[in-house]
Amino acid sequence: MQRPRPWVIVPGIWNSDPEHWQSRWQAAREAEDGRVVRILPASWGEPEPDDWQAAITRAVEATDEPPVLVAHSLGVLAAARWLASPEASTHPVAGALLVAPPDPDGPGFPDAARGFTAPAGVSHVEDVHLVVSDDDPYCSADRAIEFATVLGATVHRIGAVQHVNVAAGVGWWHEGRALLDTIDGSARSAGPEDVRPA
């Protein structure tokens, strides 16, 4: 079995809390082999796109081989910008799992993140997957699919799972971890069963 590639965790605004699937996956990976890095921007609460882009670059540089980006919410917009930038050409990554992007033009987009924009360029990385929830309050499915088309990403529609976060009742998110395993080269998706909203 191939050893799974490192991960770079790219949370959304205000970072992911301990019960979020990103944090739970990170904790499990740290206990397993330590090959996971979370971005550390200086602007979690009032995010600046350039700061987040630099944080992704630092995190990728901290891995021992090309990693897989694991992004959620605002982190998807940050990762999409990074993947389409020259940084992705000079700092190779193996793939990306992008989950539940928000729409910068939507009514629910936070004012503090107004510097972030919709994806505007094709990813330099081929193995990019965008997960779309059909009832995400922060982005319509059609709009998210537009983002995927711009990036050249594979779309995975997962039904009505809201924003795929703790508030939606999503815990370990077993199905998402299984998808990540196909990207990072691992054949495992061990962990507690996913908690789904009713």
Buried (B, 14 or more C-beta within 10 A) or exposed (E): EEEBBBBBBBBBBEBBEEEBBBBBBBEBBEEEEEBBBBBEBEBBEEBBBEBBBBBBBBBBEEBEEBBBBBBBBBBBBBBBBBBBBEBBEEBEBBBBBBBBBBBBEEEEBBEBBEBBEBBEBBBBBEBBBBBBBEEBBBBBBEBBBBBBEBBBBBBBEBEEBBBBBBEBEBBBBBBBBBBBBBBBBBEEBEBEEBBBEE
